[in-house]
Amino acid sequence: MSTSYSDSNSDLSDYIENYLDDVEDARFYALENQTSITEHTRHVFKICACAISWLVTVAMYLLTWKLGIPELMCYALWVVLFPLSLGFFWIYIIFGGGD
């Protein structure tokens, strides 16, 4: 039996249709994974921001009172580190700390 031209076109059409379906499935799967990775990254970032905020606060306490750093240096540390600590805490709040 010889293959007619229309049979070849039909096979090619089926192949292209299957290929496009596979591409669409792969795109959907990639988008699903991207969303879950993004959510995971967001939660990790929130935890890190909160941890940094608390660590900076503890470091300020230890440096100023426990180690006996001079008064002027204590003020300088508080002026620099306290807003930094609050900044990380507010990043945590902005990125959905209530989840």
PyMOL commands that set and color helices and strands:
alter all, ss='L'
color gray80, all
select helices_A, chain A and resi 5-66+71-94
alter helices_A, ss='H'
color red, helices_A
deselect
rebuild
show_as cartoon
